[in-house]
Amino acid sequence: MRITHVETFSADVAAPEPPFRWRDGLRGSSGGQVGILRIGTDTGATGVATAHKPGSAVVLRELVDRVLRPELVGVDPLQREWLWERLWNVDRTEYLPIHLLGVIDTALWDLAGRVHGAPCWQLLGGYRTRIPAYASTVTFDSIEEYLDVADQCLALGYPAIKLHAWGDRDRDTRLIQALRAHVGPDVPLMYDGSAAFDLADAVQVGHALAECGYLWYEEPIREYSITAYRWLAERVGVPLNVAETIPGGHLSTADFLAAGCATYVRTSAALRGGMTGAMRIAHLADAYRLRAEVHGNTLSARHLCMAIPNTTYYESLVTSNPVRKESGVEPDGSVLAPRGHGIGLAPGPAYPAALEEYVCTP
């Protein structure tokens, strides 16, 4: 079997309604055209993956036409490790956006699942068929609204809650304390700083999280300084969840582990080089008995959650008030393993205009 064609498509994604933001100072939600990659073979087997970032369609098309198609056509698509290493080397001169490197690898895994007649999570090894989902908030306007959202999430069956707050040391600290007092000691809580702080403010927020028994402290500082994270880990008692956005995939994650600052690491297909890159990080973390928590609420994230032993939750975004529970989250707050072959996107090539119309829920 050989790759014969590599095609790109686009789909229009409307801006969320109501709009939302991750924290003060970051651009909020937006719509736009996302890119779709379709890899075809001489046997008729195909693989499909999506670049989820708005505006990715133009970038993906340019990279495929200029760089990626010549690298992929004629190659056995089941040689995913060889292709992953090859494209990693191409990145040395092309500086490929890592989320687009992940799209190629994910499409190859989707193709393999269709060839073998199995969902990707089984091809990746298969560990579970159900996992609890935590409610991962966007940024709301007030402490009172967060508490209301938390009540709704718990009533909908979510067993745990993660905050994306304002990125303000004092205001976030008051929210951290208020939410713990409101839900009591038994609800698992997490906090994501969305890279808002310098070391001094990160330490102060970390003290509050430790005192309130939060499960993890995620991305308080931009991840370019591993030394800053090591110093933070030495100063606070809350476990750090690190290496979500730093370039370098599993190689950069290894440096976080060597620095001794990680209890959890982030992994994902979108930000860490596809399913192959995500699994490398999960296995690396497991070698040190650390947990690899899967980022995001994509179909690929669901597959990874079912394949990785050392992960705790599926991340389910809560983007509105009143809260709308994500499709596929069960009444008990769990998510089930996808049942279709491959990743689960429509094989194409005739894609409808709206992304939601061809993303198949498990």
N, C-alpha and C positions, 0 to 999 in steps of 0.2 A: 504494500500500500504506500502511495506517495501523495504528498500535497500537490494539487494541481492549480488551485486558485485561492486567493486571499482577497476578500471583498470587505468593503466598509459601507455601512448604512448609517442613517441618523434617525432619531426619534425625538419628537417634541415633548418636553416635560413642562407642564404648567407650574408656575410658582405656587408653593403651598398656600392654602387659605385656611386660617389667617397666617400671615407671614410670621416667621420666628427667627430668633438669633441664638448664637451659642454663648456669647458673653458680650458685655459692653466693650466697644472698640473693635469688634470683628464684624465683617460684612454679614448681613443676615441671609436668609434663604432666598433663592432665586430660581427661576425656570430657565429653559434654554434647550438647545439641541445637544443630546448626548450621543456618543458614538457606539456603534454596534460592529463587532468584528465577526466575520463568518469565514471559516477555513473549510475548504472542500478537498476531496481526494478522488483518485481514479476509481475507487470502488463505490463512490456515491455517498460514503459516510461524511458527515459534516460536524463541525463544532462551532458553538456560538458563545460569545461573552459580551458584556456591556461595560463600557467606560462610563461610570455613573456621574462624573463631574459635568455640570453644565458647561457647554463650550468645547467639550472633548471631541466632538464629531470632526471639526476642522483639523485639529492637531492629529487625531488618529489617522485621518485620510492622508495627510501629508506624509506622515511617518511610514505608512504602509506603501505608498507609491514610491517614495524615495529610498527607503532602507529595508523595510521588513519583508516585502514580497520577494525580492531577490534572495533573501536569507532563508525563506520558508519553502518556496516552491521546489519540488523535487526531493524533499526530505521525508523520511518516514515519520508520520505524526505521532507514533507511539514511542518514539525516542525522546520523551519529554525531558529527561535529565540532560541529554546532550544538547537539546535546543535551549534549555534554560541556561546552561553554561555558555553556549554560543552567544546568546543575546546579552548575557552579562558582559561578555567581552566586547561586543558591539557597543555597549553602553559606554565603554572607555573613551570613545571618540565622539559618539553621538549624544551622550548625556540624555538618555531616554527618560522621560517621566516615569517614575517607578509604578504609578498606577496604570500606565499603558503597558509596561512590561508584564504586569499582572494580568492584563486582559488577554494577552497572547497565551500565556500558560493556562489560564482558566479555560479558554476555548479549546485547547488541546486536551484538557481533562474532560471537558464536556464531550468531545469527539470520542475519547476512549470509552466513556460510559455508554455512549450509543453503540459503539462497536461491540462491547462486551455485554450489552443488555442489562446494565446495572446502574444504580445511582452512584455518584462520585464518592459519597461518604463510605460506601462499601469498598470501592476500589482503593481508597486511602487506608483501608484497614478495618474500619468499622469498630466502634466501641460501645455505642449506646443507640437507642432509638427514641429517647425522650430526654429533654433537659429543661430545667426551670429557666424562665425568662425574667430578667429584671427590667423595671421601668426606668428608662434613661431619659431624663427630662431635657427639654430645651430651657432657655432662660425666660423666666416669668418676671412680672413687674414688682412683686412684693413678697415678703415673708408669708403674709396671710394667704396669698394665692398659691404659693408653694405648698402650704399645709393643706389647703383644699385639694390641690392636685394629688398630693400624697394619699389623702383619704380615698379619693376616687380610684387611684391605682390599686390600693389594697383591697377595696371593695370589688374590683374587677378580677382579683385573683393573683395579681403580681406579688411574689413573695419578697421582693427586695427592690430598693430604689437607689438610683444614682443621680446626683445633682450635677447639672451644668448651671453655674450661678453667674454672678456679675463680673467676677474678676477684680473685686474690690476687697482688700484684706479685712477691714472691719465689718463691712456689710455681710460678706460671705461667712465670717466667723459667727455672727449673730444668727444667720440662717442655719448653719451647721448645728448650733446648739439648740435652736428652736425646733428643728425637725426631730432631733433625737428625743427631746422632752415630749414632743407631740405623739410620736409613734411608740414610745416605750423602748425598753432595752433589748427586745427580742427580734426586732425587724432588722435584717442586714441592710446597712447603708454604705454607700460609696460616694466619692466626690471626685469630680474632674475639673481641674483648674484651667483647662484649655490654654495652657502656657501663658498665664496672665502675670506671673510674679517674678521678681528677682529673689535672690536667696533669702534676704531678711524677711520679706513678707511671706514667703513660702514657709519659713520656719514658724512664724506666728500662726498661720492657718493650720500647719501640721500639728502644733500643740493642741489646738482645739479639736481636731479630728481624733487624735489619740485619746484625749480626755473623754470624748463622746463615743468611743469604741467603733469608729468607722472601719469597714473591712479593708478598703484600700484608698490611696491618695494617688490620683492619676494626673500626669503631665502638668505639674504646677509651674514648671520652668521650660522654656524652649530647650529642646533636647540636644542642642549642639555642644553643650558643656557637660560631659560626663562627670567631671570633677565637681561641678556644682551639685549634681545629684548625690555624689558620694558624701559631700559635706552635709547635705540635707539629711541623708539617711543617718548620719552620725548624731544629728541634733534633734530628731523627732522620733516618736515611738510608734507612729502609724506606718503600716507596710506601704511601700511605694510600688506603683504599677507603671512601668517605664517602657521606653523604646517603641512608641506608637508611630511616630512620624519621621524619625531620623533617617536620612538616606543610608544605604549600605546593607539593608536587609539583615540576614542572620549574622553577618560579620560585625555590624555595629551592635547588635544585641549581645553578642559575645563579650564585647568590651564593657557593656553595662554590668554583665554578670561578673566579669573579672574585677570590676571596681567594688563589688560587694554591696551595691545599692539597691538591688532588686529583690523583691519577694514575689511579685507578679511581673510578667512581661506581656506586652500586647502583640497580637499576631492577627493577620488578615490577608485575604487574597488581594484586596484592592491596594493596600499600602505597603505590602512586604514582598511583592514579586509573585503574585498568583498563589495557587494551591501548593505548588512545590515549595516556594519560599516560606509560606505560612507553616507548612509541616516541618521544614528544617528548624524553624524557630521553636516550635512546640517540642520537638525531640531534644533540642539543645537545652531548653529550660528543664525538661524532665530529667536530664542527666544530672542536674543540680537539685532535683526535688523541688523545683519551683513550678508555679502554675503559669500557663499560657492562656490568657483570656482573649477571646475572639472579639474583634472590633466590628461594630456595624450590624445592620439588620438586612443584609442582602441574602439572596439565595445561596451564594457561595459561603456566607457565614454560617448558614444552617448546616450545610454539609460539613464544614470544619468542626462545628460543635459536636457533631455525631461521631467524628473520627478521632478527636484528640482526647486522650484519657485525662490529661492534667488541665482541664478547663472546668469552670464552675457554672457559668450562666451563658445564655444567649441574650444579646443586647437588643431590647425592643424600644424603639424611640417613641416618646410621648411628646407630641408637638403642639397640642392644643388644649384648651380648657373651655368647655367640657372635654374630658379625656376620651379619645377614641382608641380602643384597643386594636393593636395591629392584627391584620388578618393572619390566621393560622395560630394565634396564641390561644391555647385551650382554656376552659373555665377555671382550671386549677393553676393557671399561670405558666404552663409548660408549653414547649414547642416539640412537635413530632418530627421524626426523620422524613425527609423528602422521599417520595416513592417512585418518581419517574426516572427514566434513564438519563445519565449524564448529570448536568447541573439543573436542567429543567426549563430552559428558555425555548421558545418556539424555534424550530430549525430554519425558518425563512424559506426563500429569500424575500417574500412579499411581507414586509413588516408594516403594520398599521401605524398611524401617526402618533398615537399615544403610547408611551412606554408601558403603562399599566396594563394595556390590552394584551401584550404578549409575554409578560412576566408571569409564569405559572406559579401559583401558590402550591405548597406541598399538600 
